[in-house]
């Protein structure tokens, strides 16, 4: 946890929020300060490069935070939404009980961690009107007082979406005019998350199953900015009061680039291999592959059932996957001649429907895996049908 310095930021000026009021006040020149000057408070969007998933699962998409400065009073703080480390207790995160909050840390102190982690931090100056930047500082201060009381909810309180929401709130009636974006305009937040995890296919598969179904809904573009890098890219193309909203200012920290290459063993590769093996063993008398498939289905099915009781808000994807992965076929395998072909038909229909949907609800690897189980449960009926046809012909 980062230590907030809110206690040290005492009220010294009546026109500024608490954390701005934590500096020296000279009564001689205090009245000469131009509080409406554009540089009285400056605001920057800061984007940290992604980190290894073993260090921080949420860090694989990077981190977004705001830097607020008041040069007149020598203030320079980073306001960051963060909290408990998800990797330390993944089940706590999945159950929706991970606690988060807003922190204010002097920029020099805050960036020390990124230098130690060797992660680059990119800064973008924001063209926020003078009254809005002071209001933004006050908004951030109000959230500091809440402490670490908010539960982790990427739909409401992720680092990127929080920065966007608070900046938009500070602007009031002044709109951010977004440039057209072919991908973001047509995509749901699930698809945006899917793209951001392209080089993390196993995390992407897990996320597609467990993320809330609210991520499948249409929403305004500023609610789709859930990935830090997207915020920087979109805001550089946006305007406020006719000015470019975000302007690249340089790197606060220059770290080593992360090896973000995709692993060779992907869910799709595994699913395709399983499909090939299922086709190969479909016309043999060896039962071992059948039991391997049934065991995998039962184990994964039980894990999903357990998660169903843990995860605070299950997604539509997870319910669909539960039809594919569940322990019942292994339990009732002996009587498969009564239900096998019907179960195969349900799975095949599900694959067709999901493949035709306009938005990605389920990872394609699961659809290929479903085809393996279609073959597994239909093969006896198909073989029996072929055998009867041969007898009639002969």
C-alpha positions in Angstrom: 0.0 0.0 0.0 1.1 3.5 -0.6 1.1 5.9 2.2 -1.2 8.9 1.5 0.1 12.3 2.6 -3.3 13.7 3.1 -2.6 14.4 6.8 0.3 16.6 5.8 -1.8 18.7 3.4 -3.4 21.1 5.7 -5.7 24.0 4.6 -3.7 27.1 4.0 -5.7 28.7 1.2 -9.5 29.0 1.1 -9.8 28.9 -2.7 -8.0 25.6 -3.2 -8.9 22.0 -2.2 -7.1 20.4 0.8 -4.1 18.9 -0.9 -3.3 22.1 -2.9 -3.4 24.0 0.4 -0.5 22.1 1.9 2.3 24.5 0.8 3.9 27.7 2.1 1.8 30.8 1.8 3.5 34.2 1.6 1.1 36.9 2.7 3.2 39.5 0.9 2.7 38.1 -2.6 -0.3 35.9 -1.9 -2.8 38.5 -3.2 -0.8 38.8 -6.5 -1.3 35.2 -7.5 -3.3 34.8 -10.7 -5.5 31.9 -9.8 -7.1 31.8 -13.2 -3.7 31.4 -15.1 -3.5 28.2 -17.2 -0.3 27.2 -15.4 -1.5 27.8 -11.9 -2.5 24.1 -11.8 -1.3 21.8 -14.5 -2.7 18.3 -15.1 -1.0 15.4 -16.8 -2.2 11.9 -17.7 0.6 9.4 -16.9 0.7 5.9 -18.4 2.9 3.2 -17.0 4.0 0.4 -19.3 2.7 -3.1 -18.6 4.3 -5.4 -16.2 4.7 -9.2 -16.1 1.5 -11.0 -15.1 3.4 -12.9 -12.4 4.1 -9.6 -10.7 0.6 -8.1 -11.1 -2.3 -9.7 -13.1 -4.0 -6.3 -13.6 -0.6 -4.7 -14.5 -0.4 -6.6 -17.8 -2.4 -3.8 -19.4 -0.4 -1.0 -17.8 -1.5 1.6 -15.3 -3.0 5.1 -15.6 -2.8 7.9 -13.1 -3.0 11.7 -12.9 -0.2 14.1 -12.1 -1.3 17.5 -10.7 1.2 20.3 -10.1 0.9 23.8 -8.6 4.2 25.5 -9.3 3.4 28.6 -7.3 3.2 26.6 -4.1 5.7 23.9 -5.1 3.2 21.1 -5.2 3.6 18.1 -7.4 1.5 15.0 -6.7 0.5 11.8 -8.4 -3.1 10.7 -7.8 -3.4 7.0 -8.4 -6.3 4.6 -7.9 -4.9 1.3 -6.5 -4.8 -0.8 -3.5 -4.4 -4.5 -2.5 -2.3 -6.6 -4.8 -4.5 -9.0 -6.7 -1.8 -11.7 -7.0 -1.7 -12.0 -3.2 -5.3 -13.2 -3.0 -6.9 -14.0 -6.3 -10.0 -15.5 -4.8 -10.6 -12.3 -2.8 -10.5 -10.4 -6.0 -12.8 -12.7 -7.8 -15.3 -12.5 -5.0 -15.3 -8.7 -5.3 -13.8 -8.0 -1.9 -10.4 -6.6 -2.9 -10.2 -3.1 -1.4 -9.0 -0.1 -3.5 -8.8 3.6 -3.1 -7.3 6.9 -4.3 -3.8 7.8 -3.1 -1.9 11.1 -3.4 1.9 10.7 -3.3 4.6 13.2 -4.2 5.7 12.6 -7.8 9.3 12.0 -7.0 8.5 9.4 -4.4 5.8 7.8 -6.5 8.1 7.3 -9.5 10.8 5.7 -7.4 8.9 2.4 -7.6 8.7 2.5 -11.4 12.4 3.2 -11.6 13.0 0.1 -9.3 10.6 -2.0 -11.5 12.4 -0.6 -14.6 8.9 0.3 -16.1 8.6 3.3 -18.4 6.1 6.1 -17.5 4.8 8.3 -20.3 3.4 11.8 -19.6 0.7 13.7 -21.5 -0.2 17.3 -20.7 -4.0 17.8 -20.7 -5.6 21.0 -22.0 -7.9 21.5 -19.1 -9.4 25.0 -18.5 -8.1 26.9 -15.4 -11.2 26.5 -13.3 -11.5 22.8 -14.2 -8.0 21.9 -13.1 -8.6 23.4 -9.7 -11.9 21.6 -9.5 -10.2 18.3 -10.5 -7.8 18.6 -7.6 -10.7 19.1 -5.2 -12.5 16.1 -6.7 -9.4 13.9 -6.2 -9.0 15.2 -2.7 -12.6 14.2 -1.8 -11.8 10.6 -2.9 -8.7 10.6 -0.8 -10.8 11.0 2.3 -12.7 7.8 1.6 -9.5 5.7 2.1 -9.2 2.1 0.9 -13.0 1.4 1.1 -14.0 0.8 -2.5 -14.2 -2.7 -3.8 -12.3 -3.5 -7.0 -14.7 -3.1 -9.9 -13.1 -2.5 -13.3 -16.6 -1.4 -14.5 -16.6 1.5 -12.2 -13.2 2.0 -10.5 -10.4 0.8 -12.7 -7.3 3.0 -12.9 -8.1 4.2 -16.5 -11.9 4.5 -16.2 -11.4 6.4 -12.9 -9.0 8.9 -14.4 -11.4 9.5 -17.3 -14.4 9.8 -15.0 -12.8 12.4 -12.7 -11.4 14.5 -15.5 -14.7 14.5 -17.3 -16.4 15.5 -14.0 -14.0 18.4 -13.5 -14.8 19.7 -17.0 -18.5 20.1 -16.2 -20.4 21.2 -19.2 -17.3 21.5 -21.4 -17.3 18.4 -23.6 -14.4 16.2 -24.7 -14.9 16.0 -28.5 -13.7 12.5 -29.6 -12.4 11.7 -33.1 -14.0 8.7 -34.8 -12.3 5.4 -33.8 -13.3 2.5 -36.0 -12.5 -0.2 -33.4 -13.7 1.5 -30.2 -16.9 2.8 -31.7 -18.0 -0.6 -32.8 -16.6 -2.7 -29.9 -17.9 -3.7 -26.5 -15.6 -3.4 -23.5 -15.2 -7.2 -23.5 -13.8 -7.0 -27.1 -11.5 -4.1 -26.0 -10.2 -6.1 -23.2 -9.8 -9.1 -25.5 -7.6 -7.1 -27.8 -5.5 -5.7 -25.0 -4.7 -9.3 -23.9 -3.7 -10.6 -27.3 -0.3 -11.6 -26.0 -1.7 -13.2 -22.9 -4.1 -15.8 -24.3 -4.5 -17.8 -21.1 -5.4 -14.6 -19.1 -7.7 -13.6 -22.0 -9.5 -16.9 -21.9 -10.0 -16.7 -18.2 -11.1 -13.1 -18.5 -13.6 -13.9 -21.2 -15.2 -16.4 -18.9 -15.2 -14.5 -15.6 -15.7 -10.8 -16.6 -19.1 -9.4 -15.9 -21.7 -9.6 -18.6 -22.1 -5.8 -18.3 -18.9 -5.6 -20.5 -21.0 -6.9 -23.4 -23.3 -3.9 -23.5 -22.9 -0.8 -25.7 -21.8 2.4 -24.0 -20.3 5.8 -24.8 -16.7 5.9 -25.9 -15.4 7.5 -22.6 -16.8 4.5 -20.7 -14.9 2.2 -23.1 -11.5 3.6 -22.1 -10.7 0.9 -19.7 -7.2 0.2 -21.0 -4.6 2.9 -20.0 -2.9 3.0 -23.4 -6.3 3.6 -25.1 -6.8 6.7 -22.9 -3.6 8.2 -24.1 -4.2 7.4 -27.7 -7.8 8.6 -27.8 -7.2 11.8 -25.8 -4.4 12.8 -28.2 -6.9 12.7 -31.0 -9.7 14.5 -28.9 -10.2 18.2 -28.5 -11.4 20.4 -25.6 -12.4 24.0 -26.4 -10.8 23.5 -29.9 -7.4 22.4 -28.5 -5.8 19.1 -28.6 -6.7 17.5 -25.3 -3.6 15.4 -24.6 -0.1 16.3 -25.8 2.8 13.9 -25.3 5.3 15.6 -23.0 8.0 12.9 -22.6 8.9 10.0 -20.4 9.0 10.5 -16.6 10.8 7.2 -16.3 12.6 5.3 -19.1 12.6 1.6 -18.4 13.5 -1.5 -20.2 10.8 -2.8 -22.7 8.9 -5.8 -21.4 9.2 -9.1 -23.3 5.5 -9.2 -24.2 5.7 -12.0 -26.8 2.9 -14.5 -27.1 3.6 -18.0 -25.6 3.8 -20.8 -28.1 1.4 -23.0 -26.1 -1.9 -21.2 -26.6 -5.5 -22.2 -25.7 -6.2 -22.5 -29.4 -3.3 -24.8 -30.1 -4.3 -27.0 -27.2 -8.0 -27.0 -28.4 -7.0 -27.9 -32.0 -4.7 -30.8 -30.8 -7.6 -32.1 -28.7 -9.9 -31.9 -31.7 -7.4 -33.8 -33.9 -6.9 -36.5 -31.2 -10.6 -36.9 -30.7 -11.1 -37.4 -34.4 -8.3 -39.9 -34.5 -9.5 -42.0 -31.6 -13.2 -41.7 -32.6 -12.9 -44.8 -34.8 -10.7 -46.9 -32.5 -11.7 -49.2 -29.7 -9.3 -47.6 -27.2 -11.3 -46.0 -24.3 -8.4 -44.1 -22.8 -8.8 -40.9 -24.7 -12.5 -40.8 -23.9 -11.7 -41.0 -20.2 -9.1 -38.3 -20.5 -11.6 -36.0 -22.1 -14.3 -36.8 -19.5 -11.8 -36.3 -16.7 -10.8 -32.9 -18.1 -14.4 -31.9 -18.5 -15.3 -33.0 -15.0 -12.3 -31.2 -13.3 -12.8 -28.0 -15.2 -16.6 -28.2 -14.7 -16.2 -28.6 -11.0 -13.8 -25.6 -10.9 -16.3 -23.4 -12.7 -19.1 -24.5 -10.3 -16.9 -23.6 -7.4 -16.2 -20.2 -9.0 -19.9 -19.7 -9.5 -20.3 -19.5 -5.7 -17.2 -17.3 -5.3 -17.5 -14.8 -8.2 -19.7 -11.9 -7.2 -21.1 -11.3 -10.7 -20.9 -14.2 -13.2 -20.9 -13.5 -16.9 -23.1 -14.8 -19.7 -19.9 -16.4 -21.1 -19.5 -18.5 -17.9 -23.0 -19.8 -18.0 -22.5 -20.9 -21.6 -19.2 -22.6 -20.7 -20.9 -24.4 -17.9 -23.0 -26.3 -20.5 -19.8 -27.4 -22.2 -17.7 -28.1 -19.0 -19.5 -29.9 -16.3 -19.1 -33.2 -14.4 -22.4 -34.7 -15.4 -21.3 -36.5 -18.6 -18.6 -38.4 -16.7 -21.1 -39.4 -14.0 -23.7 -40.6 -16.6 -21.3 -41.9 -19.2 -22.6 -45.5 -18.9 -26.0 -44.3 -20.2 -24.7 -42.1 -23.0 -26.8 -43.9 -25.6 -29.8 -42.2 -24.2 -28.5 -38.6 -24.0 -25.2 -38.5 -26.0 -26.6 -37.4 -29.4 -28.9 -34.8 -27.8 -26.1 -33.4 -25.8 -23.9 -33.2 -28.9 -26.7 -31.4 -30.7 -27.0 -28.8 -28.0 -23.2 -28.2 -28.0 -23.1 -28.0 -31.8 -26.0 -25.5 -31.8 -24.2 -23.4 -29.2 -21.0 -23.4 -31.3 -23.0 -22.2 -34.3 -24.9 -19.5 -32.4 -21.7 -18.2 -30.7 -19.8 -18.1 -33.9 -22.4 -16.0 -35.6 -22.9 -13.5 -32.8 -21.6 -10.0 -33.7 -19.6 -9.5 -30.5 -17.1 -11.9 -29.0 -18.7 -13.6 -25.9 -16.5 -16.7 -25.8 -12.9 -17.3 -26.7 -12.7 -19.2 -30.0 -10.6 -21.9 -28.4 -13.6 -22.9 -26.3 -15.7 -23.3 -29.5 -13.0 -25.7 -31.0 -13.0 -27.6 -27.7 -16.8 -27.8 -27.9 -16.5 -29.5 -31.3 -14.2 -32.1 -29.7 -17.0 -33.0 -27.2 -19.6 -33.0 -30.0 -17.6 -35.7 -31.7 -17.0 -37.5 -28.4 -20.7 -37.8 -27.5 -22.0 -38.4 -31.0 -19.5 -40.9 -32.2 -21.2 -44.0 -30.8 -24.6 -43.1 -32.4 -22.9 -42.3 -35.7 -20.9 -45.5 -35.6 -24.0 -47.5 -34.8 -25.9 -45.8 -37.6 -23.1 -46.6 -40.1 -22.9 -50.2 -38.9 -26.7 -50.7 -39.4 -26.6 -49.1 -42.9 -23.8 -51.5 -43.9 -25.8 -54.5 -42.7 -28.9 -53.4 -44.7 -26.8 -52.9 -47.8 -25.1 -56.3 -47.4 
